[in-house]
């Protein structure tokens, strides 16, 4: 098989990816035979390794091909046509950890759009990763036609998702995805969130911002952390492992959290800015900064990669990413409706941008003072 000439004005990457997709659509590749390799793409199309890798990665993300560890890359077999048991409204199950502000807003968008499209919504909250897998099987056994899944931190439900889709149940992931399982998903542009929030913090004069997480094993966290590193490199700043470690700060016992903060403040770089995973993590941080016995003189600015609600900038966040959580729910309902309404096309990831908001310089600055002898410490927030 030889490649056709690249049309004028078409990028190399797009030409390679679409040429491969068209070959797959024609049936040129057997799902049981390994797909073309990175080296073969380079030789066939005369492109760089970077272009070949990007084309393959996109085809994997869109569910056109799948990587099998130790075996190679393979074309994904067409899913069986979905057969509805009745002609009435479809039942969509929203499976999610117990709702917080962000998840609740997402659910409202999903419910409103599902109702407009004529579908029923069943909500099932999960307690942990094992309960998540059982719940997915239970909602499918109860007759759900589709599932919108908000995976747990450290979720291992990829195999169950594959099993549900093999039974004809449509599945869309929200907020995060499984790197090794091709699925439909609605995501935030998490790399851009990590990059833009960090860049805005650096622009305010901070040279070594620290990261604090509420989760540690999700694609959203890893992608935001990658964006953080990119912003540091662009600014010519060092990547300090202690400041970016993937540790769940939110769930640590307070003594462990205080100990970590003390180390950060005592380090040679000092600590003048902290970027939190979300508003809830920032709330825990504020409580820790005010804890008795914590000797933290100076000023601290805080930023959030998720403002946690529709109200926009959190009261003490100098920089915050405002995530379109309701739009995520709306898009998930629309993608499910598309899957239920006709033959399956290639799986795809819908990526939503975030809105960045920042306070003026000198605003939302937490001032920390040493305790005076025989008196308690004090903290003040400046919001001039």
Secondary structure, DSSP 8 states (H G I E B T S, - for coil): -------TT--HHHHHHHHHHHHHHTT-S-TTS----HHHHHHHHT--HHHHHHHHHHHHHTTSEEEETTTEEEE---------SSSS--EEEEEEES--HHHHHHHHHHHHHHHHTT-EEEEEEESSHHHHHHHHHHHHHTT-SEEEEE--TT---HHHHHHHHHTT-EEEEES---TTS--EEEEE-HHHHHHHHHHHHHHTT-SS-EEEBS-SSSHHHHHHHHHHHHHHHHTT----HHHH---B-TTS-HHHHHHHHHHHHHSTT---EEEESSHHHHHHHHHHHTSTT----EEEEEEES---STT-S-TTEEEEEE--HHHHHHHHHHHHHHHHHS------EEEE--EEEE--TTSSEEEEE---TTS--EEEEE--
